[in-house]
Amino acid sequence: MSNSMASRDVVIANPQGLHARPADLFSRLASRFDSTVEVVKDKQRVDGKSILDVLMLAAVQGTTLTIVATGADANEAVEALARMVEEYRTLEEVTDETTKKQTG
């Protein structure tokens, strides 16, 4: 099993920032991946699978975050989470698209 690392900078697109609902969606989507997921804002690094940690970032619209994943599905995790943040997509939209990509 590969232990690769992937990262990507994203800018919060949601006008209300990464408040409770999108933070919940982010952490739930991150939890679907086997990889470790961390989110970095300035010098603060948090667990992307924890809604409380994600909320502690207090990321408003326009904030740049770095999503870092380490594990076998790191690339897929980073891409799915980045799409969700940049486009403020719902968990279901990102999951459907990721599943379609993986199956065919």
Backbone torsions as a table, in degrees:
resi	resn	phi	psi	omega
1	MET	NA	129.8	-177.2
2	SER	-77.9	146.6	177.5
3	ASN	-120.2	63.0	-176.5
4	SER	-82.5	164.1	178.9
5	MET	-124.4	141.4	176.5
6	ALA	-138.2	148.9	176.1
7	SER	-149.0	157.8	-179.8
8	ARG	-159.2	137.5	173.8
9	ASP	-84.3	138.3	177.9
10	VAL	-134.6	155.9	176.9
11	VAL	-115.8	131.1	-179.7
12	ILE	-63.5	120.8	-178.2
13	ALA	-95.3	-26.8	-176.7
14	ASN	-63.1	126.4	-179.4
15	PRO	-57.9	-27.0	178.5
16	GLN	-92.4	3.4	179.6
17	GLY	77.9	-164.8	-179.2
18	LEU	-93.3	67.6	-179.4
19	HIS	-80.8	-168.2	-170.2
20	ALA	-54.4	-49.1	-175.5
21	ARG	-66.2	-52.5	178.4
22	PRO	-65.6	-30.1	176.6
23	ALA	-66.1	-38.9	176.3
24	ASP	-64.0	-46.0	178.6
25	LEU	-61.8	-40.7	180.0
26	PHE	-62.0	-50.6	-176.9
27	SER	-66.5	-34.8	177.4
28	ARG	-67.9	-41.5	177.5
29	LEU	-65.9	-44.0	179.0
30	ALA	-58.3	-37.2	-178.6
31	SER	-68.5	-16.0	178.5
32	ARG	-76.8	-11.8	-179.5
33	PHE	-102.0	147.8	177.8
34	ASP	-73.2	-27.3	-177.7
35	SER	-64.2	154.6	169.5
36	THR	-74.5	134.7	-179.7
37	VAL	-122.9	126.8	176.1
38	GLU	-125.8	151.9	177.7
39	VAL	-123.5	132.6	-176.8
40	VAL	-118.1	130.7	173.0
41	LYS	-129.8	117.6	-174.6
42	ASP	55.5	-116.6	179.7
43	LYS	-104.4	5.1	-178.7
44	GLN	-93.1	125.4	-179.6
45	ARG	-120.3	126.0	-177.5
46	VAL	-129.1	164.1	176.7
47	ASP	-75.6	117.6	-178.5
48	GLY	-70.6	-11.4	179.4
49	LYS	-92.9	0.6	-179.8
50	SER	-111.3	116.8	-180.0
51	ILE	-60.0	-39.5	-179.5
52	LEU	-64.3	-40.6	177.9
53	ASP	-64.0	-43.3	-179.8
54	VAL	-63.8	-41.1	178.5
55	LEU	-64.1	-33.1	-179.8
56	MET	-62.0	-19.1	179.1
57	LEU	-69.7	-22.1	-179.2
58	ALA	47.9	50.9	-176.0
59	ALA	-83.9	113.6	178.1
60	VAL	-92.4	170.0	178.4
61	GLN	-55.1	134.0	179.7
62	GLY	94.7	-10.6	178.5
63	THR	-69.1	136.5	174.6
64	THR	-94.2	126.7	176.5
65	LEU	-119.4	154.4	172.1
66	THR	-114.1	123.5	176.4
67	ILE	-96.3	125.8	-178.3
68	VAL	-124.3	127.5	177.3
69	ALA	-127.9	142.7	177.9
70	THR	-131.6	123.3	179.7
71	GLY	148.7	-177.4	-175.2
72	ALA	-61.8	-34.2	-178.1
73	ASP	-109.8	31.2	-176.3
74	ALA	-59.1	-45.4	-179.1
75	ASN	-61.6	-45.6	-179.9
76	GLU	-63.3	-40.8	-179.7
77	ALA	-62.3	-49.5	-178.1
78	VAL	-62.3	-44.1	-179.3
79	GLU	-63.5	-45.4	-179.4
80	ALA	-64.6	-44.8	-179.7
81	LEU	-67.6	-38.2	178.3
82	ALA	-64.3	-43.6	177.5
83	ARG	-59.6	-42.4	-178.8
84	MET	-62.5	-44.4	-178.4
85	VAL	-70.0	-47.9	-175.6
86	GLU	-68.2	-34.7	-176.2
87	GLU	-107.1	-1.1	-172.7
88	TYR	45.6	58.1	179.1
89	ARG	-90.1	155.0	179.6
90	THR	-77.6	161.6	178.6
91	LEU	-57.1	-42.1	-177.8
92	GLU	-66.0	-40.9	179.0
93	GLU	-62.6	-45.4	-178.9
94	VAL	-68.7	-41.5	-179.7
95	THR	-63.3	-45.1	178.8
96	ASP	-59.3	-45.4	-178.6
97	GLU	-66.0	-41.9	179.7
98	THR	-64.6	-41.9	179.5
99	THR	-63.8	-42.8	179.2
100	LYS	-61.6	-40.4	179.7
101	LYS	-63.7	-42.2	-176.2
102	GLN	-73.1	-29.4	-175.8
103	THR	-96.4	-9.9	176.9
104	GLY	163.4	NA	NA
